[in-house]
Amino acid sequence: MTSWILALDGPAGAGKSTTAKHLALRLGGLAVDTGALYRAVTLAALRMNLPITCNEALSRLARSLQLRQTMTAEGDVRTLMNGEDVSEAIRSPEVDRWVSQVSACPGVRRAMVELQRSLARQGVPVVILEGRDIGTVVFPDAQLKVFLTALPAERARRRLQDLQKRGIQATLTDVLEELRRRDLLDSSREDSPLTVPHDAVVLDTTDLTLDEQVDGILLLMKERGWKG
Ligand code: DC
């Protein structure tokens, strides 16, 4: 079965994960968190004390890791690295700090793009992939491309809430600064920078509730022929 592909791109904190999770639950589909894969490569490199420089060692590491994702009954995406569930470990401030450098490396990206395409081939009716280059590089022929965005202050507020839920201390100013730093790195890198695909629908979630976001995307899917 060829799956219907929904490409959900946008900067950190725009609401991609929560939206992907709720859409997957509503539609009986699969959510793929591509940022988590870049985070797993970063975690592996940090654990091995590998210098975070774009070289063959980093690309080889990305190719050698066995990365898988599964979805829980609640719709949460879990990431497994060589059989270990690293879903919490990949959200550490240390990984946050280095992931943009790792994901800017073309050799790493090549390995991850290939992996993402294979993770999407699971014969489910719809696959929702969230990331930065899904609509531009990974699935340029996706049936629907949505670019989620929100004002930086709102994105930082959401990130801070997330961190606090996980017991990580931070201030709004620090989180905002970290988001801006990553936005800049992600959108200025040479290979597959974060950009709005020319054929994407831009959805600003600053003042939207989760239900409004999900319903809005479902409507767009129907307009594009989704019959589920
Ligand atoms: O969505 P996230 O914050 O978990 O993503 C972590 C990093 O990975 C982000 O700084 C940019 C990068 N990334 C990417 O380059 N391409 C993707 N498809 C997804 C994430």
Residues whose N, C-alpha, C, O or C-beta is under 5 A from the ligand:
A	BS01	DC	A12 T34 G35 A36 Y38 V99 S100 S103 E130 G131 R132 D133 R182 D186
